[in-house]
Amino acid sequence: MEHFKRSTIAEVSLILTNNPEAYVLQRADNFEIPSHIFDKHEFYETDEIIRLLKNLQIDLIVLAGFLWLVPQSLLQAFPNKIINIHPALLPKYGGKGMYGDRVHNAILAAKEEESGITIHFVNEHFDEGEIIHQSRFKIEPDDDLEMVKFKGQQLEHAHFAKVIEGLLKKMKS
């Protein structure tokens, strides 16, 4: 939201969440961006979310920290227009239940020498969509969970908005 308030390429039009306690709602309010909270029934059993997005003429849906599988109806309504960011170098450490600290702890337990982020298109499976961008960082022998998370977050901040803008430029050309 911070990045896109200054962007000439894109704007954040709406924040959607299934978590009424999500911090993103407060941030959306601070940036004067409308938000909508939905439940499983609305998401999976109605077309309300699709109608809302279509009415707002949304070009790209960006997931961040969203843990539900995206329904086929939404994927069909927005083909190759839904992306996600994952805190590891897919295809490793992806799939159902692999998010947040679970990912980083698995990477540390496996004594990986590097990790990173993956920005990918969303499909009908967790973390299996076409990879758009990956960035890497080295894991030092004394790196702990907090350091691995920090290094990953630095990559997210450096690359996510730029990748989003690049995709939108391609879509509009």
Phi and psi in degrees as a GROMACS rama.xvg file:
@    title "Ramachandran Plot"
@    xaxis  label "Phi"
@    yaxis  label "Psi"
@TYPE xy
-60.8533  -48.3493  GLU-2
-61.9019  -47.4  HIS-3
-77.6279  -12.6519  PHE-4
-68.9691  -19.1697  LYS-5
-106.276  -2.11221  ARG-6
-77.2447  142.73  SER-7
-97.1789  -3.65123  THR-8
-98.6839  -35.0179  ILE-9
-150.616  161.567  ALA-10
-137.882  153.722  GLU-11
-85.5385  114.92  VAL-12
-93.2343  -26.6413  SER-13
-161.535  142.899  LEU-14
-111.269  126.322  ILE-15
-114.209  139.692  LEU-16
-152.417  153.145  THR-17
-98.4737  0.0701285  ASN-18
-113.781  105.859  ASN-19
-64.5553  -13.5868  PRO-20
-98.851  2.30224  GLU-21
-62.7986  134.752  ALA-22
-61.4555  -26.8441  TYR-23
-59.4091  -27.1045  VAL-24
-66.9479  -40.8562  LEU-25
-65.6312  -43.0185  GLN-26
-62.4472  -42.5295  ARG-27
-59.4268  -43.396  ALA-28
-61.8612  -43.2213  ASP-29
-60.7373  -34.0533  ASN-30
-94.3704  5.26645  PHE-31
57.2994  43.0302  GLU-32
-107.149  129.373  ILE-33
-62.5797  152.292  PRO-34
-136.915  161.822  SER-35
-144.809  130.065  HIS-36
-102.915  131.902  ILE-37
-127.069  163.202  PHE-38
-116.157  177.911  ASP-39
-61.0907  -38.7425  LYS-40
-59.5981  -51.111  HIS-41
-62.4436  -39.2241  GLU-42
-72.2223  -43.7444  PHE-43
-98.7742  -23.9236  TYR-44
-115.038  1.07621  GLU-45
-133.871  172.471  THR-46
-105.638  18.4601  ASP-47
-60.0738  -42.7725  GLU-48
-64.9185  -43.323  ILE-49
-61.1055  -46.1053  ILE-50
-59.9662  -44.1373  ARG-51
-59.878  -47.2846  LEU-52
-66.1552  -41.6568  LEU-53
-65.1521  -42.0563  LYS-54
-61.1353  -33.4224  ASN-55
-85.76  -1.1971  LEU-56
54.6229  49.0658  GLN-57
-69.7168  130.535  ILE-58
-91.1213  -32.3306  ASP-59
-147.304  134.32  LEU-60
-104.435  124.79  ILE-61
-114.952  117.539  VAL-62
-94.1377  142.542  LEU-63
-152.355  109.285  ALA-64
77.4241  18.709  GLY-65
-94.1393  126.303  PHE-66
-107.342  -2.27256  LEU-67
-90.4148  150.202  TRP-68
-70.8983  134.583  LEU-69
-76.8459  129.796  VAL-70
-68.1778  151.855  PRO-71
-55.2881  -38.3631  GLN-72
-61.8627  -38.4197  SER-73
-72.4037  -39.6697  LEU-74
-61.0186  -40.9301  LEU-75
-70.8726  -34.7665  GLN-76
-72.0639  -26.7161  ALA-77
-131.985  66.0743  PHE-78
-65.9709  129.977  PRO-79
53.5932  33.1513  ASN-80
-129.61  17.631  LYS-81
-125.826  123.555  ILE-82
-125.212  161.234  ILE-83
-139.911  158.059  ASN-84
-117.337  136.375  ILE-85
-124.052  139.047  HIS-86
-84.1833  40.158  PRO-87
-159.698  171.844  ALA-88
-89.4978  93.0563  LEU-89
-62.8485  149.104  LEU-90
-85.0448  -4.35999  PRO-91
-69.2339  145.121  LYS-92
61.2677  36.0027  TYR-93
-118.692  -179.876  GLY-94
106.534  177.63  GLY-95
-56.4641  131.305  LYS-96
84.1838  -4.14027  GLY-97
-99.3304  95.9299  MET-98
-151.559  157.397  TYR-99
52.155  -134.727  GLY-100
-61.1414  -27.6101  ASP-101
-59.2714  -41.9269  ARG-102
-65.2539  -51.1534  VAL-103
-63.3374  -39.8232  HIS-104
-65.2058  -38.0895  ASN-105
-65.0709  -40.0985  ALA-106
-64.2922  -44.3356  ILE-107
-65.9735  -41.2916  LEU-108
-63.1464  -32.8624  ALA-109
-82.6813  -2.59807  ALA-110
56.047  42.0936  LYS-111
-64.2764  149.156  GLU-112
-90.6382  -14.3611  GLU-113
-149.401  161.108  GLU-114
-147.293  -164.527  SER-115
168.269  -154.323  GLY-116
-128.739  155.168  ILE-117
-131.498  128.075  THR-118
-106.411  127.103  ILE-119
-144.089  157.342  HIS-120
-70.2747  151.553  PHE-121
-95.3033  135.202  VAL-122
-127.585  -161.55  ASN-123
-76.9927  -1.71453  GLU-124
-119.954  151.632  HIS-125
-63.9961  123.214  PHE-126
59.8225  28.3128  ASP-127
-114.967  2.08857  GLU-128
-70.0655  164.033  GLY-129
-54.8547  132.628  GLU-130
-76.5904  130.966  ILE-131
-98.1083  -41.38  ILE-132
-156.236  141.52  HIS-133
-133.208  141.498  GLN-134
-130.178  145.775  SER-135
-120.714  156.782  ARG-136
-140.941  153.513  PHE-137
-82.5338  138.585  LYS-138
-97.9803  117.309  ILE-139
-80.399  154.212  GLU-140
-56.3974  -30.1448  PRO-141
-97.72  7.75157  ASP-142
-67.4337  132.576  ASP-143
-106.355  -175.617  ASP-144
-54.716  -46.8837  LEU-145
-63.4989  -38.0003  GLU-146
-70.1776  -40.5389  MET-147
-63.8653  -43.776  VAL-148
-60.2128  -45.0185  LYS-149
-60.2533  -46.8119  PHE-150
-61.9666  -40.6115  LYS-151
-65.4482  -42.3801  GLY-152
-64.061  -34.7354  GLN-153
-62.8303  -40.3245  GLN-154
-67.2388  -40.8162  LEU-155
-58.0243  -47.8425  GLU-156
-65.2533  -34.2371  HIS-157
-76.4985  -29.1402  ALA-158
-117.764  -30.645  HIS-159
-59.6778  -52.2417  PHE-160
-62.6636  -38.6774  ALA-161
-65.9642  -39.783  LYS-162
-65.7868  -41.6014  VAL-163
-59.5782  -48.0893  ILE-164
-61.2562  -40.7676  GLU-165
-61.2913  -42.1784  GLY-166
-63.4324  -43.2766  LEU-167
-65.3795  -36.9097  LEU-168
-61.8686  -44.1274  LYS-169
-62.4763  -41.2348  LYS-170
-64.3786  -34.4216  MET-171
-86.7012  -11.4946  LYS-172
